[in-house]
Amino acid sequence: MRSMRIVGLLAALVLALALIAACAPPGAKTEGQGSGGGGEKAQQDVAQASGDVCKVNPPDLALEDAVVGFSQPEKEVNPFRIAETESIRSEAKQRNVKLLYTNAQSQASKQLSDIRDMIAQDVDALIIAPLLEEGLDPALNAAKQAKVPVFLIDRETAGTPCEDYITFMGSNFFKQGKQAADIMANLTDEKAKVAVLEGTPGASVTIDRTEGFEQELKKYPDMEIVASQTGEFLRTKGQTVMEQLIQANPDINAVYAENDEMALGAIQALKDAGKDPGQDVKVVSIDGTRQAVQAIITGDINAVIETNPRFGPLAFDTIEKFLAGKPIPQKIIVQDDVYTPKNAEEKLDETY
C-alpha cells in the first residue's frame, strides 16, 4: 500500500509540473534555459565553426571547480553591453562557477590592468571582449605565461588562435557590413547619398563593418558615401555627429549606423532637422536592441541586422569542452537575424 501511495504522489507531482509549464506565459524562462537580456531568444545559435581546431592538454579541472574571469571592455550604457554582462553572469551562476568581473570603462589601459589583476587572482580561464583590435598583446602574453586559456567573445584582437587565445566567438562583422549595403541599395533603388556613423575607432567590429559596407557598395555606382565619421557607438555622439553631417550635406538620404544606439541618436537629429527618418532618409543599423526594432515598427528605422550579445551559454559550453580535452574550433560564428517591417513586431520579444 505504501509503495502505491508513493507512486501516486509522484504521478501527481509530474502532472502538477506539466500544468505549471503549460500555464507559463509565452517567452517565460524555465530553469535550464539560457539567460541574459530577456526575450525568448535567450542564447545564440552557431552559424558555423571554422578554421583549424585547437587540440589542447587541459588542466585536470571540472568547470564547476574553476574560477573564470570576464573582462567587459565598455561602460554599460547601452543595451548590448548590459545584456552581454548579464548573460555571462547568469550563466556562471546557473553552472555554479565562480566569476570574477571587471569593466574597462572604455579604456584600453584599464582593460590590460584588469586582465593582469584577474590572472594574479589565479583564474583558471578568461573570457575577454577586447576593446580594440590592437594593443592587447601584453595581457595575452601574461595569460600565456600563467597558462590561463583565453576565450574571445564579441570582438577580435590581434594574435594567433591556439597560441595567444583559444578561440573567437562572435558575429561575422564584415558580412554584416555587406548585408547593410545590399539592404540600403534595395531601400533606395540603388541611388543614395549615404552618411556612415562608425563605431569605436580601432575596434575590430568597426573596422570590419566599415570595410564590408564600403566594399559591397562598390557594386552600386549611383550610391555614394558623402560622409563617414565615428559616433563611438554612443547615442548622444551619434546625434551630435548626425547634426553636423546634415548641415554639411543636406542632401543625405541614407544613414548606415554601425550600432543601434547611434542610429537612435541620428533619428532624433534627423527629426530636429525637419526630416522624416525611414521615409526621406532611409536608416539601416546593426545590433537588434528592443528600442531599435520598435523603431522599425513605428517607421523610423528601415532595417536592423542583429548582433546577439547573449554569449553566456556558448562561452561556458566552450570552456567546458576545453576542460574536457575536446578540440575547439579557432572561430565560432553565431547566427544573426535581420529585422525588417515584415517581421519586427513578431520578433520583438526576441530582442534585448
C-alpha positions in Angstrom: 0.0 0.0 0.0 2.8 2.4 0.9 4.6 1.9 -2.5 1.3 2.5 -4.3 0.8 5.8 -2.4 4.4 6.9 -3.3 3.7 6.1 -7.0 0.5 8.1 -6.8 2.2 11.1 -5.2 4.9 11.0 -7.9 2.4 10.9 -10.7 0.5 13.8 -9.1 3.8 15.8 -8.9 4.6 15.2 -12.6 1.1 16.3 -13.6 1.4 19.5 -11.5 4.8 20.3 -13.1 3.3 19.8 -16.5 0.4 22.1 -15.8 2.8 24.8 -14.4 4.8 24.6 -17.6 1.7 24.7 -19.8 0.4 27.8 -18.0 3.7 29.6 -18.2 3.4 32.9 -20.2 5.0 32.9 -23.7 8.6 33.8 -23.5 8.9 32.8 -19.8 12.2 31.1 -18.9 12.3 27.9 -17.0 15.4 26.7 -15.1 17.9 25.3 -17.6 17.2 27.8 -20.3 19.9 30.2 -21.4 19.6 33.7 -19.9 20.7 37.2 -20.4 18.9 40.1 -21.9 15.3 38.9 -21.9 13.0 37.7 -24.7 12.5 34.2 -26.0 15.8 34.0 -27.9 17.9 33.6 -24.8 21.0 32.3 -26.3 22.9 32.2 -29.6 22.7 29.7 -32.5 26.0 28.8 -34.1 26.1 29.5 -37.8 29.4 27.8 -38.4 32.6 26.7 -36.6 35.5 27.4 -38.9 39.3 27.2 -39.2 41.5 24.6 -37.7 40.8 23.3 -34.3 42.9 23.8 -31.1 44.0 20.5 -29.7 44.7 21.1 -26.1 46.1 19.5 -23.0 43.7 20.9 -20.4 44.2 21.0 -16.6 42.6 18.3 -14.6 39.7 20.6 -13.6 35.9 20.4 -13.8 34.1 23.6 -14.9 32.2 23.9 -11.6 35.5 23.9 -9.7 37.0 26.6 -12.0 37.3 30.4 -11.4 36.5 32.3 -14.6 37.4 35.9 -15.2 35.3 38.1 -17.5 36.7 41.4 -19.0 34.0 43.7 -20.2 35.6 46.5 -22.3 33.0 49.3 -22.3 30.8 51.2 -20.0 27.4 49.5 -19.6 25.4 52.4 -21.0 23.8 50.6 -23.9 21.5 47.5 -24.0 24.1 45.4 -25.8 26.7 45.7 -23.0 24.1 45.3 -20.3 22.7 42.1 -21.9 26.2 40.7 -22.6 27.3 41.0 -19.0 24.0 39.7 -17.6 24.3 36.7 -19.9 27.8 35.8 -18.6 26.9 36.4 -15.0 23.7 34.5 -15.0 25.2 31.5 -16.9 28.1 31.4 -14.4 25.6 31.4 -11.5 23.5 28.7 -13.2 26.5 26.4 -13.5 27.8 27.2 -10.0 31.0 28.7 -11.5 32.9 31.4 -9.5 33.1 34.5 -11.8 35.4 37.5 -11.5 34.1 40.5 -13.4 35.8 43.7 -14.5 34.8 46.6 -16.6 37.5 48.6 -18.5 35.2 51.6 -18.8 36.2 52.1 -22.5 39.9 52.5 -21.6 42.4 50.2 -23.2 45.0 50.6 -20.4 42.4 49.7 -17.8 41.5 46.5 -19.7 45.1 45.5 -19.7 45.4 46.0 -15.9 42.0 44.3 -15.3 43.2 41.2 -17.1 46.5 41.1 -15.2 44.7 41.6 -11.9 42.4 38.6 -12.6 45.5 36.5 -13.6 47.1 37.5 -10.3 43.9 36.2 -8.6 44.5 32.7 -10.1 41.7 32.5 -12.5 41.5 29.2 -14.5 40.1 30.8 -17.7 39.5 34.2 -19.1 36.6 35.4 -21.2 37.6 38.7 -22.9 35.7 41.1 -25.1 38.5 43.2 -26.4 38.1 46.9 -26.6 40.5 47.4 -29.5 41.9 45.1 -32.2 45.5 46.2 -31.4 47.2 46.6 -28.0 46.0 43.5 -26.0 49.3 41.7 -26.5 50.8 42.3 -23.0 47.6 40.9 -21.4 47.6 37.9 -23.7 51.3 37.2 -23.0 50.7 37.4 -19.3 47.9 34.9 -19.6 50.1 32.6 -21.7 52.9 32.8 -19.1 50.4 31.9 -16.4 48.9 29.1 -18.6 45.5 30.7 -18.4 43.4 29.9 -21.5 41.7 32.9 -23.1 38.4 32.8 -24.9 37.5 35.9 -27.0 33.9 37.0 -27.4 32.1 39.7 -29.3 35.3 41.4 -30.8 38.5 40.0 -32.2 42.1 41.1 -31.4 45.5 40.7 -33.0 47.0 37.4 -32.1 47.2 33.7 -33.1 44.4 31.3 -32.2 45.6 28.3 -30.1 48.7 30.3 -29.1 47.6 33.7 -27.9 44.0 32.7 -27.3 41.9 29.6 -27.8 39.0 30.8 -30.0 36.9 33.7 -31.0 33.1 33.6 -30.6 31.1 36.3 -32.3 29.4 37.6 -35.4 30.8 38.0 -38.9 31.1 41.8 -38.8 32.4 42.0 -42.4 29.3 40.1 -43.6 27.1 42.4 -41.6 28.5 45.5 -43.3 27.9 43.8 -46.7 24.4 43.0 -45.7 23.7 46.5 -44.7 24.9 47.8 -48.1 22.7 45.4 -50.0 19.7 46.3 -47.8 20.4 50.0 -48.3 20.6 49.6 -52.1 17.3 47.9 -52.1 15.7 50.6 -50.0 17.0 53.4 -52.2 16.6 51.8 -55.6 20.4 51.9 -55.7 20.7 55.7 -55.7 21.7 57.3 -52.5 23.9 59.9 -50.7 24.9 57.9 -47.6 26.2 59.0 -44.2 28.1 56.4 -42.2 28.2 56.5 -38.4 31.2 54.4 -37.5 31.8 52.8 -34.1 34.8 52.9 -31.7 37.9 53.7 -33.7 40.4 50.8 -33.8 37.8 48.1 -32.7 37.6 45.1 -34.9 33.9 45.4 -35.2 34.2 49.0 -36.5 36.9 48.0 -39.0 35.0 45.1 -40.4 31.6 46.7 -40.5 33.1 49.7 -42.3 35.1 47.7 -44.8 32.3 45.3 -45.6 29.9 48.2 -46.3 32.3 50.1 -48.4 33.3 47.1 -50.4 29.8 46.0 -51.1 28.7 49.5 -52.0 31.1 49.5 -55.0 28.6 47.2 -56.7 26.2 50.2 -56.9 27.7 53.1 -58.9 24.9 55.5 -58.0 25.4 55.1 -54.3 27.9 57.4 -52.7 29.3 57.7 -49.2 29.3 61.5 -48.7 30.4 61.5 -45.1 31.8 58.9 -42.6 32.5 59.8 -39.0 32.8 58.0 -35.7 29.9 58.2 -33.2 31.8 55.9 -30.9 28.8 53.6 -30.5 27.1 56.2 -28.3 23.6 57.6 -28.8 24.5 61.2 -27.8 27.6 61.2 -30.0 25.6 59.7 -32.9 23.1 62.5 -32.6 25.7 65.2 -32.4 27.6 63.8 -35.4 24.4 63.5 -37.4 23.5 67.1 -36.8 26.9 68.1 -38.2 26.6 65.8 -41.2 23.2 67.2 -42.1 24.4 70.7 -42.0 27.4 69.9 -44.3 25.4 67.5 -46.5 21.7 68.5 -46.6 21.0 66.1 -49.4 21.8 63.0 -47.4 19.0 60.4 -47.9 20.5 57.3 -46.3 22.2 56.6 -43.0 24.2 53.5 -42.1 24.8 53.3 -38.4 27.2 50.6 -37.1 25.1 50.2 -34.0 21.5 50.9 -32.8 22.4 53.5 -30.3 24.0 55.7 -32.9 21.0 55.1 -35.2 18.6 56.2 -32.5 20.7 59.4 -32.0 20.7 60.0 -35.7 16.9 59.6 -35.9 16.5 62.4 -33.3 18.9 64.6 -35.3 17.0 64.0 -38.5 13.7 64.8 -36.9 15.1 68.0 -35.4 16.2 69.0 -38.9 12.7 68.6 -40.2 13.4 65.3 -42.0 11.4 62.1 -41.8 13.7 59.1 -40.9 12.5 55.9 -42.5 10.9 57.9 -45.4 13.0 60.9 -46.5 16.1 59.3 -45.1 16.5 55.5 -45.1 18.1 54.2 -41.9 19.9 50.8 -41.5 21.7 49.8 -38.3 23.2 46.8 -36.5 22.6 45.2 -33.1 18.9 44.3 -32.6 18.0 46.2 -29.4 14.4 46.3 -28.4 14.2 50.1 -29.0 15.7 49.9 -32.5 13.3 47.1 -33.5 10.4 49.1 -32.0 11.6 52.0 -34.3 11.1 49.7 -37.3 7.5 49.2 -36.2 7.0 52.9 -35.9 8.7 53.5 -39.2 11.8 55.4 -38.1 14.3 52.7 -38.9 14.0 50.6 -42.1 16.1 47.5 -41.1 18.3 46.2 -38.3 20.9 43.5 -38.6 21.1 41.5 -35.3 24.2 41.0 -33.2 23.2 38.7 -30.3 25.0 39.6 -27.1 23.9 36.6 -25.1 27.3 34.8 -25.0 26.9 33.1 -21.6 25.8 29.6 -22.7 28.1 29.5 -25.7 31.1 30.7 -23.8 30.7 28.3 -20.9 29.9 25.4 -23.2 33.2 26.1 -25.0 35.2 26.4 -21.8 33.7 23.1 -20.5 34.6 21.4 -23.8 38.2 22.8 -23.5 38.5 21.5 -19.9 37.2 18.1 -21.1 40.1 18.0 -23.6 37.9 18.3 -26.7 39.2 20.1 -29.8 38.0 23.7 -30.1 37.4 25.5 -33.4 39.5 28.6 -33.8 36.5 30.6 -34.8 32.9 30.1 -33.8 30.5 32.4 -35.8 27.0 32.9 -34.4 23.8 33.1 -36.4 22.4 36.6 -36.7 18.9 37.6 -37.8 17.7 40.6 -39.8 14.7 42.7 -38.6 12.5 44.4 -41.1 8.9 45.8 -41.2 7.8 42.3 -42.2 9.0 40.6 -39.0 9.8 43.3 -36.4 6.5 43.0 -34.5 6.6 39.2 -34.5 10.2 39.1 -33.3 10.1 42.0 -30.8 10.1 39.6 -27.9 13.5 38.1 -29.0 15.3 41.5 -28.6 17.1 42.9 -25.6 
